[in-house]
Amino acid sequence: MQKNVGKIEIGGHSYEVLELELVHEESNKELYGRHEVKTNTILLNNTIHPDRKKETFIHEVLHAILLNGGHEHPEHIIDCISNGLFQLGVGEHLWKSLKK
């Protein structure tokens, strides 16, 4: 079941944040989140731990920031930065800033 978590402004664009069960296209991998450029949507897997969900939210926000700026970026860099920001409490801050 899909749940609307709220909205967030990124680069002048309003993004809807949704929680739902996500399945990776490759059956041997898990999908924690996804950033959908065409629909300004951030999808978060509703089956993961709340802390992991907040870290994934940071991860997807970083994708949105970089893609809106026209920057290509390697996934492992986004993983590293999102983990570091999560450790600094940014995930909790972003989560609380969602507009319901």
Secondary structure, 3 states (H helix, E strand, C coil): CCEEEEEEEECCEEEEEEEECCCCCCCCCCCCEEEECCCCEEEEECCCCHHHHHHHHHHHHHHHHHHHCCCCCCHHHHHHHHHHHHHCCHHHHHHHHCEC
